Amino acid sequence: MKLLTFAHGGETRLGYLREDGSVLDVTASWAICQHGLAGRKAPANVLEAIELGEGLEAALTMIAEAARGQGPGLARMDALTVLAPIPRPRKNIFCVGRNYREHIIEGNLARGRKADDFPKALELFTKAPTTVNGHGAAVSRRADLTGMLDYEVELAIVIGREGRDIAVEQAFDHVFGYTIVNDITARDLQVRHGQWFKGKSLDGTCPIGPVVALRSAIPDPNALEIQLSVNGELRQSSNTSDMLFSVAQIISEVSAGMTLEPGDIIATGTPSGVGLAFNPPRSLNVGDVISARIEHIGELTTTIS
């Protein structure tokens, strides 16, 4: 099951992506729900869907069956204005740095380090909520601020259940689903400021989506093909099995002493092939079209303007 948030008539709506590629307007269809959640307000985005808690998946299945072939608001996804699943997160997006073995090696070599100098612990940073952008949206090149704008395709975890000090064995109980993040980065700002926050937090530089695939749709998040292309040229191609720290380990470590809440987003790192690692480095430029793909989730497209 895959959910998305889209714009309609100046409002946001929750969509359910069906197997035939059509999108059911869940917000408009909520009245036909005969499930136990029927008395609740219709969710208008993925965050509101998460907050409905237990029974959501059963309710959505019932709505989809009742609306089969004639549901209100059926449309193709490419005909919709697709927003980020959670258009304005309540807190910063958690991000894991240097988590794919091959990416760590390429970064080490570019910086004159030993190739096998792997992190001993999770490296964490965040991106501001104002970085969030949707599928098909444009990201400003901001040549006045940065000479090196880069891409990073990442699997992102969407938290569905609050928790703190979560054990690795219970980590997946706290997952709502998974989505795609393109962690667009101003590399020179990242270096200049020492801490990564500024180089990672220019407005609009965190495209997310296009959907959230519910946890039940992805039995093993550490066995997914992950790719990114720029103008049709494949730049990144790997598998989430190359992660140094697994999805469950990441959730456990991030939650140690720090509460994770429903709707929190954790980007899990990027594979090798980033623009900075090329010789010479390859920056994103105006007009570039970036396609980030993850198996069983979909494809997130971004244009540089």
Buried (B, 14 or more C-beta within 10 A) or exposed (E): BBBBBBBBEEEBBBBBBBEEEBBBBBBBBBEBBEBEBBEBEBBBBBBBBBBBEEEBBEBBEBBBEEBEEEBBBBBEBEEBEBBBBBBEBEEBBBBBBBBBBBBBBBBBEBEEEEEEEEEEEBBBBBBBBBBBBBBBBEBBBBEEBBEBBBBBBBBBBBBBBEBEEBEBEEBBEBBBBBBBBBBBBBBBBBEEEEEBBBBBBBEBBBBBBBBBBBBEBBEEBBEBEBBBBBEEEEBBBBBBBBBBBBBBBBBBBBBEEEEBBBBBBBBBBBBBBBBBBEEEBBBBEEEBEBBBBBBBBBBBBBBBE
